[in-house]
């Protein structure tokens, strides 16, 4: 089978970890025996405009063969918040797909990731070439309310014409079904996979008496990292003295969070590590005792599955995707924006002289549910649902 992936975001030179999980998914499909390629209109924010950046991104088309064959056009989001800008990206994606076909042959399926714009581009590619497409939805904008009014017609176009639709969590499936964007029987749930060969438990766990909490995310308001700092500040003093927090990530909230840590008297207990590359994030998991996710909204929660593959328990808010991931065997769930509940959960973990969460069990759950074998099998089933790969497409139920 020949699969052409069309992601709504993807790693770039400036942001090598942005959308890196799409690159990893492409590699997993290729290692399962499929022919896989990627097309991506790489449009950068004008906030990063500089003479050097203009030279790097001068609307040129670039072909790279590693780690996955990828055709991209490097340009700028001149009208990023207007319909014209998104239409321009869609038209670029169609053009890149036609160039890809000339270079590598006709794929059996286009796999669009997110109806934010890629699904509409896949619909146009199908109109132009007759190649069927499927959609995996990741977009948090339905729940966050960040969809521009003019985007709805593009989203409906992309989802309406798809041969099959997957969402990365049950909560996201509920979002698109409730909005009437798809019939529930046409939507399956396929979680994002994790690479258990890359994310592994450390050879030896630390014997330190400190209890080390880890937060890994972009520092933006939705991630609510301040909630973690306040929860730690409210721990009873004997426990608070033992707890250390490492915050991995960068973003507009970095400065305010550093000030908050000082105001709460946590400067000596909280370390802001900044943005790290993938090996750096893996080392951060190895040096932690638990991962904490404090978001208001998450469609999935990739850091949770990465931490699980490293044998770490997690404390997470019930913010959507984590409810599918965190179980009684792998961690604790607390309500969104509930600082007392988060403090109680952290205290329960830090006090536990005989830890209730077994690292080997946690990793086993991650490998079984989110490993490459499970992901490839579910993706093949998605293609079969769309009638690709020899299976007949089932008739759509009445709307």
N, C-alpha and C positions, 0 to 999 in steps of 0.2 A: 504494500500500500504506500502511496505517495501522498504525504500530508504537507500542505502549505499553512504555516501558522501566521496569523495576523494579530499581533498583540496591540492593545491600546497604549501600553507603555513598555519600555524595554531598556536594558542597560546601554549607557552611552559612555563616552570618554569622560565627560564631566561627572556623571553619576553611574559608576560601574555596578552598583548594587540595586539600582532602581529597576524593578521588574525582573530581577535576576532569576526568579523562580520560573518565569516563562522559558528562559534559556535552559534551565535545568529540566523542565518538562520536555522540551524538544529533544534534549540529549537522551532522556529515558525512553522516549518513543523510538529514537534512532537505534538505541542499544537493544530494543526489542525486535529489530529487524525491519522497521519502516524506513522509507526514504523521507527525510524531513528537511524543510527549508523555511525561512522566515523572510517576510517583507515588512518593512517598518518605515513610515514617514517620520523621520527624527526632526521634530520642530522644537526649537529651544525658546525659552522665555526671553523677551527683550530686556529683562532686568540683567541678563548676563552679557549684554552687548559690549563688545570691546573690539579694537582692531584685530587682535589675535583671534578672538572668537569668530569674527566675520570671515577671516581667512579659513578657519577650520570648518565653518558651516556656511558655504557660499552656494547652497542649493545644488550641490554636486551629488551625483549618484555613485555610491560606493558598494563594491562587492567584497565580502570577506567569506572565507571558507571555514574558519575556526572561531569558536568551538562548534558552531552550527552554521551551515551555509546561509548567509544573510545578505539581502539586498536592501539598502536604505538610501533615502535621500535626506541630506543634512541641510536644514533651513531654519526658519524663524516663525514663531507664532505672531504674525503681524496683526491678525484680528482674532486672537485666541478666545475672546469672550463674545464674539459675534458669530452668527450663522455662517458668514462668508469664510471665516477662518477654519471652521470645522469642515465645511464643504470642500475647502482647498485640501485639507488633509485626506479626506475621503477620495477625492479625485487623484491625489498623488498615490494613494494605496492601490487604486485600480491600475494606474499606469505602471507602477512597480510590479504588480502581479503579471501584467502582460509581458513585461521585460523578463520576469522570472521564467515564464512559460517558454519564451524563446530560448532561454539559456539552458534550462534543466528539464524541459518537457512539461506536459500537462499533468497536474496533480489530480488525485482521485477526489480530494476533499480540501476545502479551505476551512480551517478551524480558527474562528475569530474569538478573541478573548476580550469580552465586555461589549455591551451595547452602547457604551459611552460614545463610540463612533465606529469602532472596528466592525461591528455587526452590519451596520448600514453599508460600509465599504464592501463587505463580503456579499451582501445582496446585489450591489452593483456589479461586482465581479461575476456573479452567477448570471445576471442579465446579459452581460457582455460575452461570456465564454460558455455558459451552461454548466459550469462546475458547481456541484452542490456544496453547501456549507453547514456547519454546526456552530453553536455559540456556547461558550462557557462564561457565565456572568460572575464578576467579582466586585462590581461597582457599589460603593457604600452610599452614593448620592441619593438613592431612593429614600432611605431612612433619614439621612442627614438633611434632606430638603435642598440639595445643591444642584438640582437639575434645572437648567434654564428653560423657560416655557417653550422656546423654539426647538429645544432638543427632543421633546417628546415625539414628534413626528419621525425623527431619525431613529429613535429607540424602537418605536413601534414597527417601522419598516424593517429594521434588522432582525427583530425577534419574530415578526409575523411570517417571514419568508424562510426562516431557518428549518433545515431538515430535522434537527433535534436541538434541545436546549438543556444545558446543565447549569446548576448553581453550586457554589463552593460550600454552602451551608443551608440547613433547613430554614433558618430565619430569612436568608436572602430569597429563597424560593417563595416563601410566604409573602415577601415584599412585592415581588413582580406578579404573583398570582392575584393578590389582593387589589393591585392596581389595574387588573384586567389586561396585563401585557402578554399573558400566556395562559393556556389551559393547564391545570395541575397535572393531568395525565401526560402532558407533553414535556414536563420538566423533571429531570432527575437530579440527584445530588451527588457530585463528585468532588471530594475535598482535594485541596492542593496537596501534592506529595512532598515528602521530605527525603533527602538522601542520607540513609543511615550509614553509608560508608564514609561520608564526610563528617557528619555529626555523630560523634561517639562519646561514651563516657570516658573520663580521664583514667589513666592507668591506676592512679591512686587518688583517693579523696583526702582532702586536708583534714588534719586532726586538730585544727585550731578551735579554740573555745568561742570564737566569734561566729555569729550567724549572719551569713552573707546573702543579701537580697540583690537581685538583678532586675533592671528595667531596660528593655531594648526597644526603641521606637523613635520615630521622628518626633521632635519636641514641638508639638502643635497643641492647640487647646483641646482637641478631641481626645488626646491621649491621657489627659488628666494626671500628669505625673506629680503635680502638686498635691493631689490626694494621697499619694504614697508617702510624700514627705510629712504631711500632717498626721497620717496614721502612725508613722514611726515616732513622731514627736509625742504622741499620746500613749505610747507603750509605758507600762509601769517601769520605774527606774531600773530595777535590777536587769530587766530584759533589754531596755533601751541602751544600756551601756554595752551590751554584747552585740547589738545589731549594727551592721555596716551595709550601706547601700551604694551600689554602682549603677550610674545612669549612662547608658550607651545610646548615643544619638545626638543630633544637632537640629537646629531649627529656630524659629522666632521666639520660642519660649525659653531658650537657654538662659538668657540674662535674667528674666524674672524668676526662674527657678533657682538660680544661684543666690539671688537676693532672699528668696523665701527660705532657703536652707540656712542662711545666716540669721534671719529673723527668728527662726525656730530653734536656734542654738545647735544646729546639726552640721555645722561646717566641718568638724573633725570626723564625722561619721558618714558623710555623703561625698562620693567622688564622681565628678562629671568627666567621663572619658572621651566625649565627643563622638563623631561618626567613625566607625571602624569598618575595615574590609571584612570579607567573609571569614578568613582565618582568624582575624581579631575577634569577631563575634564568637567563633567557636571557642577560643581561649577564654572569653568572658563566661561562657556557660560552664567551662571546666573549673573556673574559680568561684562558682556560686553554689549556694545551698538551696536556693529556690528562685523561680522566676515570678515576677509580679506584673500583671496586666491590669491597668486601671482605666481603660478606655470607656468612653460613652457609647461608641458604636464601632463594631468590627464585623465585617462580613465573614471573616474566617479567623485568622490568628496564627500566622505562620510561625511566629516566634515560639508559640506554645508547642507546636509539633517538633521544632528544632530542639527546644529544651528537653522535651520528652525523649527524643532520640539520644540525648546525652544523659538520660537518667534523672533529670531534675523534676521535682514536683512543682506545681504552679498554684498561685492564688490569682484568680481573675474575676473581674466583674462580669455579671450576666449581661453582656452587651451585644449578643447576637451569635456570631460564630463560635465563641468559646464554649457555649452550652453544648455543642456537639463534641467538643474535644476533651474538656476537663470532666473526668468521672471520679467516683469515690476512690478509685485505685490510683489516680494520677494527680489529684489536687483538690482545691477548695474553690467554691464559687460564692461570690457575695453580690449584693445589689449594687447597681450603678450609683456613684456619688454618695455612698454610705460609709463615711469615715469610721464611725464606731464599729461597724461590722468588719471593715478591713483591718482595723487595729486588732480586733478579737481573733481574726483568722491568722494574722501574722504572729500574735502572741501564742496561739495554739501550736504553730509550727516551731517557734523558737524555744518553747518550753519542753517540747517532746524529747525526753531523754532516750526513749526507745522509738525512733521514727516510725510512723505508721505507713510511710510510703517507701516501697522497695525499689531502688534504682533499676534492677533487672526487670521487674514487672513493668515499670513505666516504659522502659525502652522496648520491651516486647510488644506492648500496646501500640507504640509508635510505628514499629516495623510492620506489624500485621495490618494496621488500619491505614497507614499513610506511606508505606514503602512503595518502591517502584513497581513491584509485581501487581499490587492491588490497583495502583493508578493506571497501569497499562491495560489491565483487564477491563476496568470500568470505561476507559476511553474507547477501547475496541467495541464495547457494547453500545456506547453512544453513537459510534459510526454505523453500527449495524441497525440501530433504531432509525437512522436516517436513510437506510437502504444502501449503505456504502460497504463494500467488501463482500458482496454476494448475498446479503440478507435483504429480504423485501421490506420496504418501509410500511409499517402498519398505517391504516387509515386514521386521519385525525378525527377526534370526536367533535360533535357539533359544539359551537361556541355558545 
